[in-house]
Amino acid sequence: MAQPIGLTSKEVQSYSFVRAIDAIASGNLAKAGFEMECSREVHARGKFDPVSGNSFAVPDEILKRRDLNVATGSAGGFLVATENLSFIEILRNRSVVMSSGAMVLGGLTGNVVIPRQSGASTPYWLSTETTAITESQATLGQLALTPKTAGAYTEFSRLLMLQSSPDVERLVRTDLAKTVALAVDSAALNGTGASGQPLGLLNTSGIGSVTGASIDYADMIEFQSDVAGANALDEQSCSYVTTPTVAGLLMARVKFASTASPIWEGNLSAGRVLGYRAISSNQVPAGTLIFGDFTAMVIAEWGTLQVEVNPFAAFSTGIVGVRAMYSVDVGVRYPGAFSVATSVT
């Protein structure tokens, strides 16, 4: 998601969100020399604007809203060192778009326009050796990408930073990074293109469609026929993506009556359908089934995941605010590379 800087596995393990936040909150950046150096390196490699004194950039190797405080156990006190041996993290949706092969364009600065050909020139047969060829031209278009920003904000107390076990580090890192990452993944699938969101795949014009009611084996073939009709059927990179509920329906529905021939083969999370990879995730809108080549999608990144610390979020109580922001856009290079069914039953 962000700008990689070549950290070793040992350096990744030693990186601390909490140490960086504490250093900025206390005004003593020397307390997080390694993390601040990583931030400077991210910006140097990406040629981004320098960070402010209250923010730091997160390297790609590190990435994998709630108020936290010590006094209330459910809001952070459970992390104070009364010998916490582990932390029970919230169960999150499985990301879809990047894991299915979407192309990532990183390190962008200005707005991006990708030229594309939408129509070909026309060939003509010549009736005689003196027949002139009729002029024709290819049709060109553009895929325009501009930054849209997703963010997450959390608060926790100074005392929590001082007293918590190492699991608070994982909590802060995972909660901020995954919350923003899943927001981008969701928008890539179903963003409205309004209210600051990218325009997602399901709202892009030109994608194919299959009737979702009483979906059967013939319908599953139709997905592939749609994509093949657009000359975009790739046996290596195409996949079916849907919800666990629809995946379960397809596991229980057979290709041929009175035979053990499930449409969805393998397990509910990751299986095979008609020779192609199939995955399920609650990131996909309910009742929706997508087939296509996700390498035809572009995720454009401006900068990196930027984490900014407000040491005075609530000065009288010592509450520290932490904000994460990530600027991206989504584009579909070939809408015909996808076919979708909604209201699947």
N, C-alpha and C positions, 0 to 999 in steps of 0.2 A: 504493500500500500504506500509506503513512504520511500525515501531515498536511502538505499543500502550504502554502507560505508566500509564493509569488509570486516566486521567484528568477528572474533573467534568465539567458539562456543563458551569458553571460559569467561570472556568479556561480556557476553550476553547474560550469563548467570550472575555476574557481579553488578550489572546495571540496575539501578534502583530509582523508580519513579518517586518513592517517598523521600529519598535522600535529596533528589533534585527539587522537589516541592518544598521541603524543609529549608534547603539552602536559600531559595528565593524568598520564602516567607520570612526568614530571619535576616535577610540582607547580607548573608555571608556566603558568596558563591564558592569560596574555597572548600566548603564542606561537601561539595559535590563536583569536585574538579573533573572527574572522569565523565560524568553526565554532561557537564557544560562543554567539555571538549568535543564530545560526540555531537552535541547540538551545533557547535561551530563548524564541524566537519560536514554535517548534512547541508548546511547553508552554503558552505564553500563549494561543495560538489554540485549542488543544484543551482548555484548562482541566484539564490533567493535573497530578498531583502534581509538585512540583519534583524535578529530578534530584539525585542525590547528587553529591559532589565528584569521584567517579570514573566518572561516566557522562555520556553525551550522547545526545540524540534526533536522529534523522536525518530531514530533510525529504523529502517525497514526490519532489521533483524530483531528488534525488540517487540514489534507489534504482534502479536498473536493474539438514574438521577434520584441520586438519593442523598439525604443528609446523614452524616456519620458523626457520632459523638460518643464519649465514654460513659456518660451517666445512664443512657438508655441502652440496655443490652441489645435489643433488636436493631438499633440504629448505629451500632459500632462498639458498644461495650463488650460484646462477646469476643472482640479481638484483643482486649487488654490481657496482659500476661498473667492470667491465673492458670498458666500452663495449657494454653490452647495448642493442641497437637496438629490440627489441620483446620481448613475452612471449607464449609459446604457452600459451593458456588451455585447461583441460580442456573437452572437448566435453560439453555438458549436455543433458538432456532438454528438449524444447519444452513450455512451460507450456500448459495447456489451458483451465482453467475461466474465469479472468477474460478471456482473449482470446476466449472464446466468448460472452461477454456477461453473466456472473454479476453480480448487483447487489451493490454494496459499500456497507455502512453503516459510516461512519467516525465517529471522535470519541465513541465510547460510553464510559460510566463504569460504571453499575450493570448488573445482569443485564437482559436484554431479553425481553419477551414480545410477540409479534405476533399479535393476534386474527385468526382466519380463519373463513370460513364453509365448513362441510363438507357441508351439506345444505340444500335449499330447502324452503319451505313448499309445501303441496299445493293445487292448484286443484280446484274442484268445479263440475260443471254443476248448475244448479238446475232441478229438474223442473217447478216451478210458481213463480209470482211470490211465493208465501208461504213457499217452502222456505228454511229457515235454512242458512247456510253453516257447514259443519263447521270447527271451529277447527283450525289446524295452525301449526307453528312452524318457523322455520329452525334448523338445527343449527350450533352454533358450537364452535370449538376454538381451540387456541393453538399457536403455534410458539415454543418457548422456546429462547433462546440464552444461553449462559454462556461466559466466556472459557476457552480452552485455549491453552497456551503452547508454541510451538516455539522451539528455541534451537540455536545453533552456537557452538563454542568453538575458538579457535586460539591458538597461541603463536608468538612470534618474538623474536629477540634485539634488544637495544638497538643493537648494532653494525649490524644489518641496516637499522634505521631511519636510521642516520647515513650509511651507505654506499650504499644501494640507489639504482638509477635510478628515474625516475618510474613505471616499470611496477609496482613493488611497491604503489603507491597503487591501481592498477586491480585488482591481485590481491586486496588486502585488501577493497576495496569489493565487488568482484564475488563473491568467494568467500563472504563472510558473507551478503550480501544475497540472492544467488541461491540459496544453500543453504537458507536459511530459507523463501524464497518458493516454491521447488519442493516443500519439505516440506508447506507449506500447500496447494498445488495438488494434491499426491498425496492428502492427507487429504480434501480436498473431493470427490475422486473415489471413494476407497475406504477412508476412515477407519473404524475399527472401532467408535468410540463408547466404547472402553474404553482403559485405560492412558494416560489423558490426551489421547487423540485425539478430534477431532470425529467425528460420525457422517456418513460420506460418502454420496454419491449411490447407489452400488451396494449399500449396506447399508440403504437407506431402504425401508420397507414401502410398498406401493401403486404401485410403478412397474411398467410393463408388461414383458412378456417375449416373446422370439422364439427359436425353436429355432436353435441355432448350427450344428448338424451339416449339412454339405453345403449351406451357405447359398446361395441363388439369388435371382433377380430377384423372385419372388413373396414371398420372405421380406423383401426390402428394402421392398416395398410394405406388408407387414404392420406394420413399424415405424411408418409414417405412419398406418396405420389405427388402431393402438393409441392413438396420441396424439390423433388426430382424434376417436376415440370418447370421449375425456375432455374434448373441446372445447378442446384446448390446441394445436392445429396452427396455428402462425403461419408464414406463408410468408416473413417477413422474418428471424425470429430463430432458427428451428430449424436444427439441423445434425447431421451424422453425425460421430462422433469414435471413432477406433479406433487400433490399433497400426500401424506401418509394414508388419508382416508381413501383417495382415489386409487392409490397403489394397492391397498387392501382389496378394493373392489375388483381390480384387474387380476389379483392373485386368485380370487375365488371364481373368476369367469374364465371359461375355457375357449380355446380356439375351435374345437370340434366337439359336438355334442356327444355325451356318454363316453368321453375319453379323459384321461389325466393329462390334459394339455393346457395348463394355465397360460393366459396371455402374458402375465408378469411372472417371470421365472427368477428364482433366487430369493433373497430376503427382502423384507419390506423397505429397508433403507437404501440398498444398492442392489439392483437386479439387472435383468436383461429383458428386452421386449423386441421381438422380431429381429434379433441379431444386433441390436444397439443397446448401449449403456442406458440404464434407467435409474434415476435417483428420486427420492422423495424428501420434502422439507416443508415445514410450516411457514417458510418464507413465501411460498407460492399461494396466491389467493385461493380461497375455498372453491372446490369444484372445478379447478382449472388444470388442464393438461397441455403441456407445451412439447413440441418436437422441433428440433432444428439444430443448426450448426452454431454453437455459441462463440466460435472464433470469428463469426461475422459481427459480433458486438465489440464496441470500443468503450473502454473506461479511461477517460482522460483525467489526469491528475495535475493540479497546480500546487506546487510545493509539497508539503508533507503533513502528517498529523501534527498539529501545533498545539502544545499544552501551555496554558498561561495560568499563573498563580496570582490570586488576590489575597495577600496576607491580612487584609483588613476587611474581609467580608462581613464580620461582626466583631469589631475591635474590642468591645467591652467584654466579650466572652471568649476571645481567642480563637474564633472560628476562621478557618482558612478555606477559601473558595478555589476550586480548580475547574478550568474550562478547557475542553478539547474541541478543536475545529479542523475540518478536513474539506477541501474544495475539489470538486470533481464535476464531470458531466458524462453523459451516456449517449452513445449513438449507435445506430444499427446500419452497418455498411450495405447489407443486402437484405431488405425486408422479406424477400421471397425465400430466404433460407430458413424461415420459421412458419409453422402452422400451429394453430391453437384451437382447443375446444374449451368452452365454458359451460357451467351448469351441468357438469358430468354426472350422470346417474347410471 
